[in-house]
């Protein structure tokens, strides 16, 4: 079974405002997790939520950006 990674962008109220499926299916869960972890660690703040088996990352917007 292949594993697919989906990136969600949330607004300040935690509503999904963008959904992007990463086009590359990973052959194992470990491959998908390794890819996710390599990306989220590049953000200023990131982590893992065991309650729903998901990762999160926050960006810091420049002053005056929406």
N, C-alpha and C positions, 0 to 999 in steps of 0.2 A: 504494500500500500504506500502510495506517495503522500508526502506531507506538503501542504500549501501554506504560505505565509501571507497574512492579510494585514495591511497597515491601515489603521483608523486614525483620523484626525478629529479631535473633539474641540468644541467651543468651550467658553468659560463655564457654561452650565452642564458640561459633560454630554452634550448632544453630538452625535456623529455628523460631521459636516463634509467629510471626504472619506472614501473607502477605496483603497488601491490593493489589488491582488498582485503580489510579486509573481512575475510570469514563470519563474523557474520552480518546478516541483522538486522537492528534496526526497531522495529515496528512503531515508530513515528519519525518525524523529530527532535523533542525535544530530544529524546533518542540519536539520531545520533550526534546532536550538543553537547550535554553534554559529550559524549565520545570523540569527537574531541577536545573540549576545555580542557578536562582533560589531553590529550596527549600533545597538542601544548604548554601548559603553563610550561611543563617540559624542554623546550628548552631555550637556552640563549636569543634568540630573536624570537618573534612570534607575529602574529596579524591576523586581519580579513579584507578582502577586500570586501566591499559592492557592488562594481561594478560588480563582477562576483560571489558573494555569496560563497567565498572560504576563507579558512584559510591558513596561511603560517607559516613556522618555519625554522630557520637557525641553523645549527650546526657550531661550530668552530672546524676546523680540526687542529690537532697537527702539529707543524712545521715539514715540510718535507713530509707530507702526500699529496697524489694526490688530 
